Amino acid sequence: MKSILALADSGEQLEATLRTAALVAHRADARLNVLHVRAIADGVHPAGELTLPEPMLERPAADEHGPTAARARQVRACYERVVAAGWSRSAWWEADGDKPALVTGLGRVSDLVIIGRPGEDADPATVQAALFATGRPVLVAPPVPLPTIATRVAVAWSNTIQASRSIGAAMALVAQAAETHVLIASRQDARPSAEGLLAYLDTYGVSAKVDIYDPGMGSGRARGRALLRHAVAMGADLLVMGAYGEGRLAQFLGLGGATAKVISANTMPLLLAN
């Protein structure tokens, strides 16, 4: 994990997102590129044809006096205080354009994409672009940053492609953890085996503990709540899981019920892969 892209939106969760991004960059010893998208352009460019934005694009002077420019200055000031002051391997990227397209194009050439926890005013297109169009893992920062990251890791294991991709994407962080728990939802008739995962983790020097928890018999969101309760109870400062449900547009942010609940209610950094 050498290059991280963090999306810096103006809003209440900006500082929390940047603090979490800085923690990840320190932990992974990675370069951190912080992107702020000022406005949506008239034309939407296909993500595959995107040109990478240059840091600190020059703009006409008249453009620097409106509310969009004022917000950009506030976001950059937060970046300078929270990230740049403590991590020299960081860069500020500011661009006008279509946010989902920019996140897609830049995310595809990053090892990890970091976004803030989506709220009621979230832009579903940007969240979906990060999760399903970049081809890269996404870390969702909690609204209140934790003082540490990836010292106690919870891995939600279901023996699916998505779960496999998530643990593979997280190994740069998991390999440094002091404690790793593999969380398995208990259904006696369909309990996935963790033996192969434990052997895989062992090749990285990670001795993991298996925790069986009761997901209940309710909705997907209820299962998401059960997973979060268990991760919180073990004191996890990173939760790793697969992202499911791209096609279920009726669900929150177009995601599956359990995935949506964990994303919308996470109180710890959440690393997802599709």
PANU-792982 format. One record per residue (C-alpha): residue in three letters; x, y, z. Coordinates in steps of 0.1 Angstrom, whole numbers, padded with zeros to 4 digits, always signed. Each point is the difference from the previous one (the first is absolute). Layout:
ALAXYZ;...
//
This chain:
MET+0000+0000+0000;LYS+0020+0029-0013;SER-0025+0026-0013;ILE-0032+0010+0018;LEU-0028+0023-0014;ALA-0021+0018+0026;LEU-0031+0020-0010;ALA-0003+0033+0019;ASP-0036+0013-0001;SER-0011+0031+0018;GLY-0021-0010+0030;GLU-0001-0010+0036;GLN+0020-0032-0005;LEU+0029+0016-0019;GLU+0024+0001+0028;ALA-0009-0035+0012;THR+0006-0014-0035;LEU+0033+0017-0004;ARG+0012-0011+0034;THR-0008-0036-0008;ALA+0017+0004-0034;ALA+0031+0013+0016;LEU+0000-0030+0025;VAL-0003-0024-0029;ALA+0028+0017-0019;HIS+0023-0001+0030;ARG-0009-0037+0008;ALA+0006-0011-0036;ASP+0029+0024-0006;ALA-0018+0012-0032;ARG-0004+0031-0020;LEU-0033+0018+0007;ASN-0017+0020-0028;VAL-0029+0021+0013;LEU-0026+0009-0027;HIS-0025+0028+0003;VAL-0025+0004-0029;ARG-0012+0035-0001;ALA-0029-0002-0025;ILE-0017-0022-0025;ALA+0008+0010-0036;ASP-0026+0003-0027;GLY+0012-0031-0018;VAL+0006-0033+0017;HIS+0031-0017-0013;PRO+0001-0038-0003;ALA+0022-0013+0029;GLY+0022-0020-0023;GLU+0010+0031-0019;LEU+0007+0021+0030;THR+0032+0021+0002;LEU+0016+0001+0034;PRO-0004+0034+0016;GLU+0031+0020+0007;PRO+0004+0011+0037;MET-0010+0036+0005;LEU-0016+0008-0033;GLU+0003+0037-0008;ARG-0033+0018-0004;PRO-0012+0035-0011;ALA+0001+0025+0029;ALA-0038+0005-0003;ASP-0004-0037+0009;GLU+0016+0006+0034;HIS-0028+0021+0015;GLY-0031-0022-0001;PRO-0013-0025+0026;THR+0015-0029-0019;ALA+0035+0015+0003;ALA-0006+0009+0037;ARG-0009-0036+0008;ALA+0031-0012-0019;ARG+0022+0023+0021;GLN-0016-0014+0032;VAL+0006-0035-0010;ARG+0036+0006-0010;ALA+0006+0018+0033;CYS-0012-0032+0018;TYR+0023-0021-0022;GLU+0030+0022+0008;ARG-0007-0002+0038;VAL-0010-0037+0002;VAL+0020-0017-0027;ALA+0028+0021-0015;ALA+0013+0012+0034;GLY+0007-0036+0011;TRP+0006-0020-0031;SER+0024+0013-0027;ARG-0010-0027-0025;SER-0033+0016-0008;ALA-0014+0021-0028;TRP-0030+0023-0005;TRP-0020-0005-0032;GLU-0027+0025-0008;ALA-0021-0004-0031;ASP-0033+0011-0017;GLY-0020-0027-0016;ASP-0023-0029+0005;LYS+0008-0015+0034;PRO-0009-0037-0007;ALA+0021+0001-0032;LEU+0029+0016+0018;VAL-0001-0025+0028;THR-0003-0029-0025;GLY+0030+0011-0021;LEU+0023+0009+0029;GLY-0012-0029+0021;ARG+0010-0025-0027;VAL+0036+0011+0003;SER+0001-0001+0038;ASP+0004-0029+0024;LEU-0028+0012+0023;VAL-0028+0025-0001;ILE-0011+0017+0032;ILE-0034+0017+0004;GLY-0020+0014+0029;ARG-0029-0019+0014;PRO-0030+0007-0022;GLY-0029+0018+0017;GLU-0035+0011-0010;ASP+0016+0026-0024;ALA+0023-0025-0016;ASP+0005-0001-0037;PRO-0008-0036-0010;ALA+0017+0003-0033;THR+0034+0008+0016;VAL-0003-0027+0026;GLN-0009-0026-0027;ALA+0028+0012-0022;ALA+0025-0005+0028;LEU-0013-0035+0008;PHE-0009-0014-0034;ALA+0017+0020-0027;THR+0036+0004+0012;GLY+0008-0037+0004;ARG+0018+0010+0032;PRO-0007-0005+0037;VAL-0018+0028+0019;LEU+0005+0011+0035;VAL-0030+0018+0016;ALA+0012+0023+0028;PRO-0022+0003+0031;PRO-0015+0033+0010;VAL+0021+0001+0032;PRO+0037-0010-0007;LEU+0016-0027+0021;PRO+0034+0006+0015;THR+0014-0032-0016;ILE-0007-0021-0031;ALA+0006-0037-0007;THR+0013-0009+0034;ARG-0030-0022+0007;VAL-0016-0012-0033;ALA-0034-0017-0005;VAL-0003-0019-0033;ALA-0036-0009-0010;TRP+0005-0034-0018;SER-0027-0016-0022;ASN+0023-0019-0024;THR-0013+0021-0030;ILE+0020+0017-0027;GLN-0007+0034+0016;ALA+0012-0011+0034;SER+0031-0015-0016;ARG+0008+0032-0018;SER-0005+0021+0031;ILE+0025-0020+0021;GLY+0025+0000-0029;ALA-0003+0038-0003;ALA+0004+0005+0038;MET+0031-0022+0006;ALA+0023+0030+0000;LEU-0018+0011+0031;VAL-0011-0033+0015;ALA+0036-0013-0001;GLN+0009+0027+0025;ALA-0029-0006+0024;ALA+0006-0011+0036;GLU-0032-0020-0001;THR-0022-0013-0028;HIS-0035-0016+0004;VAL-0017-0018-0028;LEU-0038+0005+0005;ILE-0023-0026-0013;ALA-0038+0002+0001;SER-0013-0032+0016;ARG-0025-0021-0019;GLN+0006-0036+0008;ASP-0012-0012-0034;ALA+0022+0024-0020;ARG+0030+0011+0020;PRO+0029+0009-0022;SER+0033-0016+0009;ALA+0028+0023+0011;GLU+0029-0025-0002;GLY+0012+0011-0033;LEU-0001+0037+0010;LEU+0019-0007+0032;ALA+0027-0018-0019;TYR+0002+0029-0025;LEU+0003+0025+0029;ASP+0027-0021+0016;THR+0022+0004-0031;TYR+0001+0037+0009;GLY+0008-0008+0036;VAL-0035+0008+0012;SER-0014-0023+0026;ALA-0038+0006-0001;LYS-0028-0010+0023;VAL-0033-0012-0013;ASP-0031+0016+0016;ILE-0034-0016-0007;TYR-0029+0025+0004;ASP-0037-0002-0003;PRO-0013+0021-0030;GLY-0036-0005+0010;MET-0028-0009-0025;GLY-0010+0035-0010;SER+0006+0022-0030;GLY+0034+0008-0016;ARG+0002+0032+0020;ALA-0005-0020+0032;ARG+0029-0023-0010;GLY+0020+0031-0006;ARG-0008+0013+0035;ALA+0010-0034+0015;LEU+0034+0002-0018;LEU+0006+0035+0012;ARG-0009-0009+0036;HIS+0025-0028+0000;ALA+0028+0022-0015;VAL-0006+0027+0025;ALA-0001-0024+0029;MET+0035-0014-0009;GLY+0013+0036-0002;ALA+0009-0002-0037;ASP+0016+0030-0016;LEU-0004-0014-0035;LEU-0028-0021-0015;VAL+0006-0019-0032;MET-0029-0013-0021;GLY-0012-0006-0035;ALA-0024+0025-0017;TYR-0031-0015-0015;GLY-0031+0011-0019;GLU+0010+0023-0028;GLY-0032-0007-0019;ARG-0025+0006+0028;LEU-0006+0036-0007;ALA-0030+0001+0023;GLN+0023-0005+0030;PHE+0020+0028+0017;LEU+0026+0012-0024;GLY-0007-0029-0024;LEU+0015-0025+0024;GLY-0012-0032+0016;GLY-0018+0003+0034;ALA+0028-0013+0023;THR+0027+0019-0019;ALA-0021+0032+0000;LYS-0005-0002+0038;VAL+0036-0005+0008;ILE+0010+0029-0023;SER-0026+0024+0013;ALA+0006-0009+0037;ASN+0037-0008+0003;THR+0019+0015+0029;MET+0034-0014-0010;PRO+0019+0001-0033;LEU-0017-0024-0024;LEU+0020-0016-0029;LEU-0022-0014-0028;ALA+0007-0018-0032;ASN-0025-0010-0027;
//
